[in-house]
């Protein structure tokens, strides 16, 4: 990596490198002129470091070494022309060697700093690329898991509706036939048969409700409003609480994936409000008058526990991740003294197919 800086410089625009090299070469005689005019008593040794550093930056340490040699020669010639006299020829030679050695140290330090900087930048770039790839992989895995979960929900819902529901319906019909036979024989067991049929019919209704809840994943075009309305109605019937849905504005959601995630967020928020908050009233609001649109689920339950004891519930994490997957923002906060407000804001532009 010692020549890494030079490789980067060589990869730059050739015209820029050529101009910088020419400026560096011209700078040496210009400084030599000032050195001559200032006299041999005043040394411009440090001023010559400027073209040395520029030369190293322009074309690497080899070119910087050339500039250093020219700078030493310029300094010796300027002092000689200015009238410097030495008792021995070894004095200017030693002076030049000391200056050249100092310039070499400058070149080495500059090249080392540039090399270290490039190595750090390369490590940061590699680490950033690795983290980006890891985040992208994790997002793909999370997306795949959610998609698999939705497919499994739909499969189980269809199995409950088509297979178990039909089986229970047939069982209820057989129980009715048995009850009719017992009634014709005037046997007391006829009442037990009627009760059995009633229990089976109740199981059929529960199976249908469960199947409809699982099949919410299959939202058709512009079906979010209907699905949220059905969610509110089913919640009211199943939990025996007041649950209503309100739509503000015109809100067609043409992307089934976005509609599915919004519905799942609403469904999870409603379930949490009843099961964990013991809410007696739940309001589901879909506001499409502004951009972004906003889904709000408000309840009058016990509210959120203290932040120190709340923990990180899986349901909250799933809702937040669903909002992130559709480019939305998720928040949950207390609704005054009692209750909780769950909000999900989704940009309207993300609704485009």
C-alpha positions in Angstrom: 0.0 0.0 0.0 3.1 2.3 0.1 2.4 3.4 -3.5 -1.4 3.6 -3.0 -1.5 7.4 -3.0 0.4 7.6 -6.2 -2.0 5.1 -7.8 -4.9 7.3 -6.8 -3.2 10.4 -8.2 -2.3 8.6 -11.4 -5.9 7.6 -11.8 -7.0 11.3 -11.6 -7.4 13.6 -14.6 -4.0 13.6 -16.5 -4.4 17.3 -17.4 -4.8 18.2 -13.7 -1.7 16.2 -12.8 0.3 17.8 -15.6 -0.7 21.3 -14.5 0.1 20.5 -10.9 3.5 19.1 -11.9 4.3 22.2 -14.0 3.3 24.5 -11.2 5.6 22.6 -8.8 8.5 22.8 -11.2 8.0 26.5 -11.7 7.7 27.1 -8.0 11.3 25.9 -7.3 13.0 28.7 -9.4 10.6 31.3 -8.1 11.5 30.4 -4.5 15.2 30.4 -5.6 14.8 34.0 -6.9 13.4 35.1 -3.5 16.2 33.1 -1.8 18.8 35.0 -3.9 17.2 38.4 -3.1 17.0 37.7 0.6 20.7 37.0 0.8 22.6 34.0 2.0 22.2 35.0 5.6 18.4 34.2 5.4 17.5 30.6 4.7 14.3 29.7 2.9 14.8 26.1 3.7 11.2 25.6 5.0 9.7 27.4 2.0 11.2 24.8 -0.3 9.1 22.2 1.5 6.0 23.5 -0.3 7.0 22.4 -3.8 8.3 19.1 -2.3 4.9 18.3 -0.8 3.1 19.4 -3.9 5.4 17.3 -6.1 4.8 14.2 -3.9 1.0 14.9 -4.1 1.1 15.3 -7.8 3.1 12.3 -9.0 4.2 10.3 -5.9 7.3 10.1 -3.9 9.7 9.7 -6.8 8.6 13.0 -8.3 8.8 14.5 -4.9 12.4 13.3 -4.6 13.2 15.0 -7.8 11.7 18.3 -6.6 13.7 17.9 -3.3 16.9 17.5 -5.3 16.1 20.6 -7.4 15.2 22.5 -4.2 18.6 21.7 -2.6 20.4 22.7 -5.8 18.4 25.9 -6.0 19.2 26.8 -2.4 22.9 26.2 -2.9 23.0 28.2 -6.2 21.1 31.1 -4.7 23.4 31.3 -1.7 26.5 31.1 -4.0 25.2 33.9 -6.2 24.3 36.0 -3.2 28.0 35.9 -2.1 28.2 33.1 0.3 31.8 32.0 1.0 32.8 28.7 2.7 36.1 27.7 4.2 35.7 24.2 2.6 33.8 22.7 -0.2 32.5 20.1 2.2 30.4 22.7 4.0 27.9 23.4 1.2 27.9 19.6 0.4 27.0 18.8 4.0 24.4 21.6 4.0 22.8 20.2 0.9 22.8 16.6 2.2 21.2 17.7 5.5 18.5 19.6 3.5 17.9 16.7 1.2 17.6 14.3 4.2 15.1 16.6 5.8 13.1 16.7 2.6 13.2 13.0 2.4 11.7 12.8 5.9 8.9 15.2 4.8 8.3 13.0 1.7 8.2 9.8 3.7 5.9 11.3 6.4 3.5 12.8 3.8 3.4 9.5 1.8 2.8 7.5 5.0 0.0 9.8 6.1 -1.7 9.6 2.7 -1.3 5.8 2.6 -2.8 5.5 6.1 -5.7 7.7 5.1 -6.4 5.6 2.0 -6.2 2.4 4.0 -8.6 3.8 6.6 -11.0 5.0 3.8 -10.8 1.5 2.2 -11.5 -0.2 5.5 -14.5 2.1 6.1 -15.7 1.5 2.6 -15.4 -2.3 3.0 -17.1 -2.2 6.4 -19.9 0.0 5.1 -20.4 -2.3 2.1 -20.5 -5.3 4.4 -23.0 -3.7 6.8 -25.1 -2.6 3.8 -25.1 -6.1 2.4 -26.0 -7.5 5.9 -28.8 -5.0 6.4 -30.2 -5.8 2.9 -30.0 -9.5 3.6 -31.8 -9.1 6.9 -34.5 -7.0 5.2 -35.0 -9.6 2.5 -35.2 -12.4 5.2 -37.7 -10.4 7.2 -39.7 -9.7 4.1 -39.7 -13.3 3.1 -40.7 -14.4 6.6 -43.7 -12.0 6.6 -44.7 -13.1 3.1 -44.5 -16.8 4.2 -46.6 -15.9 7.3 -49.2 -14.3 5.1 -49.4 -17.3 2.8 -49.6 -19.7 5.7 -52.4 -17.6 7.2 -54.3 -17.7 4.0 -53.7 -21.5 3.6 -54.9 -22.2 7.2 -57.9 -19.9 6.7 -59.0 -21.7 3.5 -58.5 -25.1 5.2 -60.7 -24.0 8.1 -63.3 -22.7 5.8 -63.4 -25.4 3.1 -62.5 -28.5 5.0 -63.2 -28.2 8.8 -66.2 -25.9 8.2 -67.8 -28.4 5.7 -67.0 -31.3 8.1 -68.7 -29.6 11.0 -71.7 -28.7 8.8 -72.1 -32.3 7.8 -71.8 -33.3 11.5 -74.5 -30.9 12.5 -76.8 -32.2 9.7 -76.2 -35.8 11.0 -77.0 -34.6 14.5 -80.2 -33.1 13.3 -81.2 -36.3 11.6 -80.4 -38.2 14.8 -82.5 -35.8 16.8 -85.4 -36.2 14.4 -85.2 -40.0 14.8 -85.1 -39.7 18.6 -88.0 -37.3 18.6 -90.0 -39.7 16.4 -89.3 -42.5 19.0 -90.2 -40.1 21.8 -87.0 -40.7 23.6 -85.6 -38.4 26.3 -82.2 -38.3 24.6 -83.7 -36.1 21.9 -83.0 -33.0 24.0 -79.3 -34.0 24.3 -79.1 -34.4 20.5 -80.6 -30.9 20.1 -78.0 -29.5 22.5 -75.2 -31.3 20.6 -76.4 -29.8 17.3 -76.4 -26.3 18.9 -72.8 -26.7 20.1 -71.7 -27.9 16.7 -73.4 -24.9 15.0 -71.6 -22.6 17.5 -68.3 -24.3 16.5 -69.2 -23.7 12.9 -69.7 -20.0 13.5 -66.4 -19.7 15.5 -64.6 -21.5 12.7 -66.0 -19.1 10.1 -64.9 -16.1 12.1 -61.5 -17.5 12.6 -61.2 -18.3 8.9 -62.3 -14.8 7.9 -59.7 -13.3 10.2 -57.0 -15.4 8.7 -58.2 -14.7 5.1 -57.9 -10.9 5.7 -54.5 -11.3 4.0 -56.2 -11.7 0.7 -57.2 -8.1 0.1 -58.4 -7.4 -3.4 -58.1 -4.2 -5.3 -59.4 -1.2 -3.2 -60.6 -3.6 -0.5 -58.8 -2.1 2.5 -61.9 0.0 3.5 -64.1 -3.0 3.3 -61.6 -5.2 5.3 -61.3 -2.5 8.0 -65.1 -2.2 8.3 -65.4 -6.0 8.6 -62.6 -6.0 11.2 -64.5 -3.5 13.3 -67.8 -5.4 13.0 -66.2 -8.8 13.8 -64.4 -7.3 16.8 -67.7 -5.9 18.1 -69.4 -9.2 17.8 -66.6 -11.4 19.0 -65.5 -9.3 22.0 -68.8 -7.7 22.8 -67.3 -4.2 22.8 -67.9 -1.0 20.8 -65.6 -1.0 17.9 -66.2 1.3 14.9 -64.4 2.3 11.7 -64.4 5.8 10.1 -63.0 6.8 6.7 -62.0 10.4 6.0 -61.5 11.3 2.4 -61.2 9.1 -0.7 -58.6 6.4 -0.1 -58.2 3.8 -2.8 -55.1 1.6 -2.0 -54.2 -0.2 -5.2 -51.2 -2.2 -3.8 -52.5 -5.3 -2.1 -49.2 -5.6 -0.2 -49.6 -2.2 1.4 -53.3 -2.8 2.1 -52.4 -6.1 3.8 -49.8 -4.5 6.0 -52.1 -1.7 7.1 -54.8 -4.1 7.9 -52.5 -6.3 9.9 -51.3 -3.3 11.9 -54.9 -2.4 12.6 -55.8 -6.0 13.5 -52.8 -6.3 15.9 -53.6 -2.9 17.5 -57.2 -3.9 18.0 -56.3 -7.2 19.6 -53.8 -5.6 21.9 -56.4 -3.0 23.0 -58.8 -5.7 24.1 -56.5 -8.4 25.4 -53.9 -6.2 27.1 -55.6 -2.9 27.6 -59.1 -4.3 28.5 -60.7 -1.6 26.3 -64.4 -1.2 26.1 -64.3 1.1 23.1 -62.0 1.0 20.1 -62.0 3.5 17.2 -60.3 2.7 13.9 -59.7 5.8 11.7 -58.3 5.9 8.2 -57.5 9.6 7.2 -56.8 10.1 3.5 -57.3 13.8 3.3 -53.6 14.7 3.5 -50.3 13.2 2.4 -49.2 10.9 4.1 -52.4 9.1 4.8 -52.8 8.0 8.5 -54.2 4.9 10.1 -55.2 5.5 13.7 -56.4 2.9 16.3 -57.6 4.6 19.6 -58.9 2.8 22.6 -60.0 3.7 26.2 -58.2 0.8 27.9 -55.6 0.8 30.6 -53.0 2.5 28.5 -49.3 1.8 28.2 -47.4 0.5 31.2 -44.4 2.5 32.4 -41.5 2.7 30.0 -39.2 0.8 32.4 -41.5 -2.2 32.7 -43.0 -2.2 29.2 -40.3 -4.2 27.4 -40.2 -4.9 23.7 -43.4 -6.8 22.8 -43.3 -8.9 19.7 -46.5 -7.4 18.5 -45.2 -3.8 18.6 -42.0 -4.9 16.8 -44.0 -6.6 14.1 -46.3 -3.5 13.6 -43.3 -1.2 13.4 -41.5 -3.5 10.9 -44.6 -3.7 8.8 -44.8 0.1 8.7 -41.1 0.3 7.7 -41.6 -2.2 4.9 -44.2 0.0 3.2 -42.2 3.2 3.8 -44.3 4.4 6.7 -43.8 5.7 10.2 -45.2 3.9 13.2 -45.8 5.3 16.7 -47.7 4.4 19.8 -48.4 6.8 22.6 -50.9 7.3 25.5 -54.3 8.7 24.8 -54.6 11.1 27.7 -55.1 9.5 31.1 -56.7 6.4 29.7 -56.2 4.5 26.5 -53.6 4.2 23.8 -53.2 5.6 20.3 -51.5 3.6 17.6 -50.6 5.5 14.4 -49.2 4.5 11.1 -48.4 7.1 8.4 -47.8 6.0 4.8 -46.8 8.4 2.0 -49.4 8.5 -0.7 -46.8 8.1 -3.4 -46.0 4.6 -2.2 -49.6 3.5 -3.1 -48.8 3.6 -6.7 -48.5 0.1 -8.3 
